[in-house]
Amino acid sequence: MRKSMLKPVVASTLSALLIFELSGCGTVIYPDRRGQASGRIDPTVVIMNGIGLLFWVIPGLVAFAVDFATGAIYFPSGRYAVAPEALQRAIKDNGEIDTVQLQQIIEQQTGHSIPFDHPNLQQQPSSPELISQLNILPRA
């Protein structure tokens, strides 16, 4: 490779690494963790940010700041959420919720099974107002 062609390749590679480091490792790798306020710190993310800190001090500090600010540096809290759009299939034509379908969706999305027949489970009736707030429409 000629010397004149080597400069743009090195410059592009270093620019790409710098941009990746500026965005914060945990934020890029674990976007689903964003929004957490606290928890146990993930050592993998800390090590990756630390490696960036060894090579470039300012971008490494920015990566730590971004990951702490977004919450991506923390392990998941153990709480799970399902997007309202995914729940669309569980609503019957008349607006009632199909609990069997809902249980399947929750298990599929979170990997956890919720026993809807448990005696301590309190099920509240849904209202059209709640469903409209979630932008979920009954099938027509």
C-alpha positions as semicolon CSV with decimal commas, in nm:
position;residue;x (nm);y (nm);z (nm)
1;M;0,000;0,000;0,000
2;R;0,144;0,337;-0,093
3;K;0,215;0,594;0,173
4;S;-0,033;0,843;0,023
5;M;-0,314;0,584;0,044
6;L;-0,228;0,487;0,399
7;K;-0,305;0,827;0,553
8;P;-0,679;0,832;0,465
9;V;-0,723;0,473;0,586
10;V;-0,557;0,546;0,919
11;A;-0,748;0,873;0,956
12;S;-1,081;0,704;0,879
13;T;-1,011;0,421;1,122
14;L;-0,914;0,657;1,402
15;S;-1,219;0,876;1,332
16;A;-1,451;0,576;1,347
17;L;-1,297;0,460;1,675
18;L;-1,322;0,809;1,820
19;I;-1,688;0,844;1,722
20;F;-1,767;0,500;1,871
21;E;-1,589;0,595;2,191
22;L;-1,766;0,930;2,216
23;S;-2,106;0,764;2,201
24;G;-2,039;0,546;2,507
25;C;-1,987;0,171;2,483
26;G;-2,282;0,069;2,698
27;T;-2,518;0,302;2,514
28;V;-2,424;0,149;2,179
29;I;-2,410;-0,216;2,286
30;Y;-2,704;-0,219;2,528
31;P;-2,958;0,039;2,406
32;D;-3,233;-0,144;2,598
33;R;-3,068;-0,047;2,926
34;R;-3,107;0,326;2,872
35;G;-3,324;0,508;3,122
36;Q;-3,211;0,325;3,435
37;A;-3,132;0,550;3,729
38;S;-2,919;0,313;3,934
39;G;-2,830;-0,049;3,995
40;R;-2,534;-0,282;3,983
41;I;-2,262;-0,161;3,747
42;D;-2,179;-0,391;3,456
43;P;-1,802;-0,458;3,464
44;T;-1,795;-0,533;3,090
45;V;-1,908;-0,181;3,005
46;V;-1,665;-0,035;3,259
47;I;-1,375;-0,230;3,107
48;M;-1,466;-0,121;2,753
49;N;-1,494;0,242;2,862
50;G;-1,166;0,202;3,053
51;I;-0,990;0,078;2,741
52;G;-1,114;0,389;2,565
53;L;-0,987;0,593;2,856
54;L;-0,638;0,443;2,812
55;F;-0,620;0,540;2,446
56;W;-0,798;0,877;2,453
57;V;-0,857;1,047;2,788
58;I;-1,128;1,294;2,690
59;P;-1,338;1,050;2,478
60;G;-1,302;0,787;2,752
61;L;-1,435;1,030;3,011
62;V;-1,717;1,126;2,775
63;A;-1,802;0,756;2,728
64;F;-1,826;0,709;3,105
65;A;-2,037;1,024;3,135
66;V;-2,272;0,913;2,856
67;D;-2,314;0,563;3,000
68;F;-2,381;0,692;3,352
69;A;-2,618;0,963;3,225
70;T;-2,820;0,721;3,012
71;G;-2,806;0,437;3,266
72;A;-2,659;0,195;3,012
73;I;-2,369;0,114;3,245
74;Y;-2,602;-0,061;3,492
75;F;-2,721;-0,421;3,475
76;P;-3,093;-0,455;3,398
77;S;-3,302;-0,399;3,709
78;G;-3,505;-0,717;3,677
79;R;-3,818;-0,525;3,583
80;Y;-3,955;-0,586;3,241
81;A;-4,174;-0,388;3,010
82;V;-4,366;-0,479;2,698
83;A;-4,432;-0,219;2,433
84;P;-4,802;-0,135;2,399
85;E;-4,790;-0,217;2,028
86;A;-4,696;-0,575;2,110
87;L;-5,011;-0,610;2,323
88;Q;-5,237;-0,540;2,026
89;R;-5,291;-0,911;1,959
90;A;-5,428;-0,968;2,311
91;I;-5,729;-0,740;2,265
92;K;-6,044;-0,906;2,137
93;D;-6,285;-0,750;1,889
94;N;-6,513;-0,631;2,169
95;G;-6,225;-0,464;2,357
96;E;-6,179;-0,733;2,622
97;I;-5,834;-0,871;2,694
98;D;-5,758;-1,230;2,601
99;T;-5,555;-1,344;2,904
100;V;-5,416;-1,653;2,730
101;Q;-5,284;-1,443;2,442
102;L;-5,156;-1,182;2,689
103;Q;-4,968;-1,450;2,883
104;Q;-4,808;-1,575;2,561
105;I;-4,701;-1,223;2,460
106;I;-4,548;-1,150;2,800
107;E;-4,363;-1,482;2,803
108;Q;-4,240;-1,424;2,448
109;Q;-4,123;-1,066;2,516
110;T;-3,971;-1,108;2,863
111;G;-3,892;-1,477;2,888
112;H;-4,095;-1,503;3,209
113;S;-4,424;-1,678;3,260
114;I;-4,693;-1,505;3,465
115;P;-4,950;-1,738;3,621
116;F;-5,280;-1,560;3,560
117;D;-5,460;-1,820;3,772
118;H;-5,259;-1,735;4,087
119;P;-5,490;-1,651;4,382
120;N;-5,297;-1,335;4,474
121;L;-5,320;-1,187;4,125
122;Q;-5,558;-0,893;4,107
123;Q;-5,693;-0,822;3,764
124;Q;-5,860;-0,490;3,704
125;P;-6,101;-0,436;3,419
126;S;-5,965;-0,229;3,133
127;S;-6,135;0,087;3,026
128;P;-6,160;0,241;2,681
129;E;-5,975;0,547;2,818
130;L;-5,675;0,337;2,925
131;I;-5,665;0,154;2,595
132;S;-5,682;0,483;2,402
133;Q;-5,396;0,627;2,611
134;L;-5,179;0,334;2,510
135;N;-5,279;0,382;2,144
136;I;-5,413;0,026;2,132
137;L;-5,723;-0,017;1,925
138;P;-5,954;-0,317;1,936
139;R;-5,952;-0,524;1,622
140;A;-6,236;-0,430;1,396
